[in-house]
Amino acid sequence: MNPDVHEAAEIDGANAWQRFWRVTLPLIKPIMLVVVLFSMIATFADFQLIYVLTRGGPYSSTHVFGTYAYEIAMRAAKLGQGASISLFLFPFLLTVIIFQLWYIRRSD
């Protein structure tokens, strides 16, 4: 970030808190949204690692949705419930992705 922007805000009379809210946060907000998007995708991609290392962990106490859906569908032989848990995530993820893409395009 350009320190001149902070210096200009300070010259205009902004305190540290105002500089953060009015200068720093708007500049890093698109970056934060992209990081949240990729971290959510990485969380769902961690299914294989979690399942291999912990064999599902203690019974449904540390599951992410991906491992929990697999446990219900395969081990408990309830394919319908496992599929419904997996499908529950799609509208939420789609909403988050659409909002983030809209926000990034709006700020450009």
PELIN-V298935 format. One record per backbone hydrogen bond with DSSP energy under -1.0 kcal/mol. CO is the residue of the C=O (numbers start at 1). NH is the residue of the N-H. If there is no record, write none. Layout:
co-><CO;CO>
nh-><NH;NH>
This chain:
co-><2;3;4;5;6;7;8;9;10;15;16;17;18;19;19;20;23;24;25;28;29;30;31;32;33;34;35;36;37;38;39;40;41;46;47;48;49;50;51;54;58;64;65;66;67;68;69;70;71;72;78;79;80;81;82;83;84;89;90;91;92;93;94;95;96;97;98;99;100;101;102;103>
nh-><5;7;8;9;10;11;12;14;13;19;20;21;22;23;24;25;27;28;29;32;33;34;35;36;37;38;39;40;41;42;43;44;45;50;51;52;53;54;55;57;61;68;69;70;71;72;73;74;76;78;82;83;84;85;86;87;88;93;94;95;96;97;98;99;100;101;102;103;104;105;106;107>
